[in-house]
C-alpha cells in the first residue's frame, strides 16, 4: 500500500494538492495522512496569555484543527469516493517541518504532497516558506503542486541528471512504478559541456534504467551551461507534465532553488515538481 503524507493549512491551495494526490494515485491502494501542525498558531496567541492558560489554549486550537481536518476528509471523500483510498487525520503540536519528518518516518511514507503556496498565497514568491522548508529538509520524496494547478494525466516526465551521483533504489522505484501505472514516458536529460562517458556515470545511469524498465525512454543531450534555462525551455517544448529533480549537494535542485532569499528564486515551475531526496530509507 502506498503511504502519502499531505500537510494542510486548510487553504484552497492545500486542498488542490490533496485533490491532485487522489487523482494521481486513483488506481493504487493508498493511505493518505492529512497533517496539520498547529504550534505556530498557539505561540501567536500565547504571547498575551499567562502560563496557566497555555494548556487550555493548546486544547482549544487542537479541537479546532481536528474539526477542520475532519471537514477536509469529508470533502475529499465526497469528491473522490475511491474504495482503494483511506484517509487518516493527524493534528500535532509542533513545527511543520518536524511533524512532517516525524510522520513520514513513523509511517515509512513513500511520498509527501504539498502545494507550492499555502494560505498566504503570496504570488510574488515561487514557493511559500513552509513548502520550501519541506522540499529542502524533509527526508522523504516531495511532490509540489503549483497553486491553482488543474490535474491532467501524466504523459511525459522530465528527468534531468548528469549521472554523477548514485540514486536511492527506493526513490527510483517510486518514479518507475508511478510512470508505468499511468503508461507515461520518461525524457532523460543530460546537461553538460562533455559527453557522458565516465565509468561512474555509466554505472549510475544503468541503475536508473534498471528501475525504469518497460517504460518508453527518450534521451536528450544539451551542452548549455545554464541548467535552469535548459529545463525551462524543454518543459513546454516537450509538453512535460512532471519534472523530477534530486535534492543532493551540487544537484540541479540545489542550483535551481538555493538562492540567497526565497523571494528571489528564479526557477518557477508551472507543472508538478517531484523532489527525490536521495536519502537511504528501508
C-alpha positions in Angstrom: 0.0 0.0 0.0 1.2 3.5 -0.9 1.6 5.8 2.1 1.3 9.5 1.4 1.6 12.5 3.8 -0.4 15.6 2.8 0.3 18.6 5.0 -2.6 21.2 5.1 -3.1 24.7 6.4 -6.8 24.4 5.3 -6.2 26.7 2.3 -7.7 26.0 -1.1 -4.1 25.6 -2.4 -3.5 22.8 0.1 -6.8 21.2 -0.8 -5.9 21.4 -4.5 -2.8 19.4 -3.7 -4.9 16.8 -1.9 -7.2 16.5 -4.9 -4.2 16.1 -7.2 -2.9 13.3 -4.9 -6.2 11.5 -5.0 -6.3 11.7 -8.8 -2.7 10.7 -9.3 -3.0 7.5 -7.2 -6.6 6.6 -8.2 -5.5 3.2 -9.4 -3.4 2.3 -6.3 -4.3 1.2 -2.8 -3.2 4.3 -0.9 -3.2 5.6 2.7 -3.3 9.4 2.9 -2.3 11.1 6.1 -3.8 14.6 6.4 -1.4 16.5 8.7 -1.9 19.9 10.4 0.8 21.3 12.7 -0.5 24.0 14.9 2.4 25.1 17.2 2.7 28.4 15.4 -1.0 29.2 16.0 -0.6 28.6 19.7 2.5 30.7 20.1 0.9 33.6 18.2 -1.8 33.8 20.8 0.2 32.7 23.8 2.3 35.9 23.9 -0.6 37.7 25.7 -1.6 34.8 27.9 -0.3 33.7 31.3 1.3 30.2 31.6 -1.8 28.7 33.3 -3.9 29.3 30.2 -1.4 27.7 27.7 -2.7 24.2 28.0 -6.3 25.4 27.6 -5.2 27.3 24.5 -3.5 24.3 23.1 -6.5 22.2 23.7 -8.8 24.7 22.0 -6.7 25.0 18.9 -6.2 21.3 18.7 -10.0 20.8 18.8 -10.4 23.4 16.0 -7.7 21.7 14.0 -9.3 18.3 14.4 -12.6 19.6 13.3 -11.1 21.2 10.2 -9.2 18.0 9.4 -12.5 16.1 9.5 -14.1 18.6 7.2 -11.2 18.2 4.8 -11.5 14.4 4.9 -15.3 14.6 4.3 -14.8 17.0 1.4 -12.2 14.8 -0.4 -14.3 11.7 0.1 -17.3 13.4 -1.3 -15.3 14.3 -4.5 -13.3 11.1 -4.7 -15.1 8.2 -3.1 -12.4 5.7 -4.1 -12.5 2.3 -2.3 -8.8 2.0 -2.8 -8.1 5.0 -0.7 -8.1 5.5 3.1 -7.7 8.9 4.7 -6.4 9.5 8.2 -6.1 12.8 10.1 -3.2 13.9 12.3 -3.1 17.2 14.3 0.2 17.8 16.0 1.5 20.5 18.4 4.9 21.1 16.7 6.6 22.9 13.9 5.5 21.8 10.4 8.9 20.6 9.1 9.5 18.5 12.3 6.0 17.0 12.2 6.2 16.1 8.5 9.6 14.4 9.0 8.4 12.5 12.1 5.2 11.3 10.5 6.9 10.3 7.3 9.5 8.3 9.3 6.9 6.8 11.7 4.7 5.6 8.9 7.6 4.9 6.5 5.8 7.1 4.0 6.6 6.9 0.3 5.8 10.5 -0.6 4.8 13.9 0.7 2.5 16.0 -1.5 2.2 19.7 -0.9 1.2 22.9 -2.6 3.9 25.4 -3.6 2.0 28.1 -1.7 -0.3 27.9 1.3 -2.8 30.1 3.0 -0.8 33.3 2.4 -0.7 32.7 -1.4 1.9 35.4 -1.9 2.1 35.4 -5.7 5.5 37.2 -5.6 7.0 34.0 -4.2 7.6 30.9 -6.2 7.4 28.8 -3.1 5.8 29.6 0.3 8.3 29.4 3.2 6.7 26.2 4.6 6.8 24.5 1.2 10.4 25.4 0.6 11.4 24.1 4.0 9.7 20.8 3.3 11.4 20.5 -0.1 14.9 21.3 1.3 14.9 19.4 4.6 12.4 16.6 4.7 13.9 13.1 4.4 11.2 11.8 2.0 10.4 12.5 -1.7 8.2 15.6 -2.0 5.8 16.3 -4.8 4.9 20.0 -5.0 1.8 21.1 -6.9 1.7 24.7 -8.3 -1.0 26.9 -6.9 -4.3 26.7 -8.8 -2.9 23.8 -11.0 -5.6 21.6 -12.5 -4.9 17.9 -12.7 -4.1 16.4 -16.1 -3.0 12.9 -16.9 0.8 12.5 -16.8 2.1 11.5 -20.2 5.6 12.9 -20.2 8.1 13.1 -17.3 11.4 15.1 -17.5 14.3 13.6 -15.5 17.4 15.8 -15.7 20.6 14.2 -14.4 24.4 14.3 -15.0 24.6 10.8 -13.5 27.5 11.8 -11.3 25.7 10.7 -8.1 24.0 7.4 -7.2 20.3 7.3 -6.6 18.4 5.5 -3.9 16.7 2.5 -5.4 13.5 3.0 -3.4 13.1 6.5 -4.8 13.8 5.5 -8.4 11.3 2.7 -7.9 8.7 5.2 -6.8 9.1 7.1 -10.1 9.2 3.9 -12.2 6.1 2.5 -10.6 4.2 5.7 -11.0 5.2 6.1 -14.7 4.4 2.5 -15.5 1.0 2.6 -13.7 -0.2 5.5 -15.9 1.6 4.4 -19.1 3.7 7.6 -19.3 7.1 8.1 -20.9 10.4 9.5 -19.4 12.7 12.0 -21.1 16.2 11.7 -19.7 18.0 15.0 -19.9 21.8 15.2 -19.7 23.2 18.7 -19.5 27.0 19.1 -19.7 29.9 20.5 -21.7 31.2 17.0 -22.0 29.6 13.8 -23.4 28.6 11.2 -20.8 31.4 8.7 -20.8 32.9 8.0 -17.4 32.5 4.6 -15.9 30.8 6.1 -12.8 28.3 7.9 -14.9 27.6 4.7 -16.9 27.0 2.7 -13.7 24.7 5.3 -12.3 22.7 5.6 -15.5 22.4 1.8 -15.7 21.0 1.8 -12.1 18.4 4.4 -13.2 17.4 2.5 -16.3 17.1 -0.7 -14.2 14.2 0.8 -12.3 12.7 2.3 -15.4 12.0 -1.0 -17.2 9.0 -1.3 -19.5 8.9 2.5 -19.9 9.5 4.4 -23.1 12.7 6.4 -22.6 13.8 9.3 -24.8 17.3 10.7 -24.2 18.3 14.3 -24.6 21.8 15.9 -24.5 22.3 19.7 -24.0 25.6 21.5 -23.9 24.3 24.7 -22.4 25.7 25.9 -19.0 22.5 27.3 -17.5 20.6 24.2 -16.4 17.6 26.2 -15.3 17.2 27.8 -18.7 17.6 24.4 -20.5 14.9 22.8 -18.3 12.5 25.8 -18.6 13.0 25.6 -22.4 12.3 21.9 -22.7 9.2 21.8 -20.4 6.9 23.5 -23.0 8.9 22.2 -26.0 8.4 18.5 -24.9 5.0 19.2 -23.4 6.2 17.9 -20.0 3.7 17.1 -17.3 6.0 16.3 -14.4 9.6 17.4 -13.5 11.8 15.2 -11.4 14.8 16.6 -9.6 17.2 15.3 -6.9 17.9 17.2 -3.7 21.6 16.5 -3.3 24.6 18.7 -2.8 25.7 20.1 -6.2 22.5 18.8 -7.8 20.2 20.5 -10.3 17.8 21.2 -7.4 20.4 23.0 -5.4 21.4 25.2 -8.4 17.7 26.0 -9.1 16.4 26.5 -5.6 19.1 27.5 -3.2 19.4 31.2 -3.8 20.1 33.8 -1.1 16.4 34.6 -0.4 13.2 32.7 -1.0 11.5 35.6 -3.0 14.4 35.7 -5.5 14.1 32.1 -6.7 14.4 32.3 -10.4 13.0 28.8 -11.2 9.2 28.9 -11.3 7.8 25.5 -12.4 4.3 25.7 -13.9 3.9 21.9 -13.6 4.1 19.4 -10.7 7.6 19.1 -9.3 8.9 15.9 -7.7 11.9 16.1 -5.5 13.8 12.9 -4.7 15.8 13.4 -1.5 18.4 10.7 -2.3 18.1 9.6 1.3 18.5 6.0 2.3 15.4 4.5 3.9 14.4 0.9 4.4 
